[in-house]
Amino acid sequence: MRTPPSGIKGGNLKRICQHYGDKPRYATLYDSSRRVALYSAYTFKKSDGQRRMDTPWMYEPQLDSEEESGNMRTLPPSDKPEPLIEESQAVLEDYVDAVEFERGPLNPDQHQAESQDKAATYTLTNVVPQITDFMEGSWAAYLDRTRRRLNNFCRGVSYVVTGVTISGLTIRRGGQDRLAIPKYIWSAYCCPRYDRNSPYEVRYMFPSYAAYGLNEIVGHSVVEVPLKALESFLKNQTGMDRDLSIFFQSCVSVNKFKKKKKR
């Protein structure tokens, strides 16, 4: 309903319309002061879950200069750094010595179908530092479960918001704090039109459902919960307001059967 999530706080917040190939692809709320995405909001595209691994990593010129707009761009070579880019956002060098962490996308390419939509997820404004075992284990399994669930039982557009809470810990480089490390990774989807004849074990997960996982080496299993339970959980986390709302009217289901007017 053209309504962004509300109640998420940060330092120097920037709303990014992520463009690739001269087309808007998804939206990100980015904290430039801590160089981390707080959430990415995207429409899920039914897919076979294949990754696109041949895309070079990109940066967001809208954060580099207020006069910039348009498409994300390929990062310059590491031996030719651009100070304005490093000041406003993460760069690949920030992850080099962070051996426990990987670049974890909030809008994953497995949830997109077309090659350009997949390619658009390879920007450092869409990723956060994720513990490797968490990203490749329990979180990857959750992303695949939701992919298959939405593929099979969503009958219209699926809207997804995936975000983080901040731990207070940072990745440092050159003696400086560079990237905020997320404490939790969370996600929620909204599918207003769904298969009302789906099996019971998935029917209660529509029109919306959610999940969160601890971004640490130990105890990083993913917990799936109703949307309201996720919002209640997030309200008690750092950087969240009590009026937190992820979806407009908590993702209202579309009822295709209109009531007949009484004569």
HUQUITA-V660465 format. One line per field, one symbol per residue. ss: DSSP state (~ for helix, > for strand, _ for the rest). phi: phi as a letter, one per 30 degrees, with the letter a starting at -180 (. if undefined). burial: + if it has 24 or more other C-alpha atoms within 12 Angstrom, else -. Layout:
# HUQUITA-V660465
ss = ???
phi = ???
burial = ???
This chain:
# HUQUITA-V660465
ss = _____>>>____>>>>>>>>__>>>>>>>>>____>>>>>>>>>_____________>>_~~~~______>_>>___~~~__~~~~~~___~~~~_____>>>>>___~~~___~~~~~___>___>>>>>~~~~~~~~~~~~~~~~~~~~~~>___>>>>>>>>>>>>>>>>__>>>>>>>>>>>>>>>___>_____~~~~____>>>>>>>_______>>>>_~~~~~~~~~____>>>>>>__~~~_____________
phi = .hcdebjccadcdbcccdcbiibdcabbcccddchbddabcbcdcebciddccccddbbcddddadddaiddbdddeddbdceddddcadbdddcecdddcbdcddcdddcbcdddddeddcbddccbdceeddddcdddddedddedddedbdcbdccbbbbbcccjdbccaiibdcbdcddbcbabbbbdcbddcdeedcddcbdbaaaabddbdcicdcccbdeddddddddccdibcdcebdcehhidddcdcdddddd
burial = ---+++++++--++++++++----+++++++++++++++++++++++-+-++----++++++++------+++-+---------+++++++++++-----+++++++++++++-+-+++++++++++++++++++--+++-++++++-+++++++-++++++++++---++------++++++++++++++++++---------++++++++++++---++++++++-+++-++--+-++---++++--++-+----------
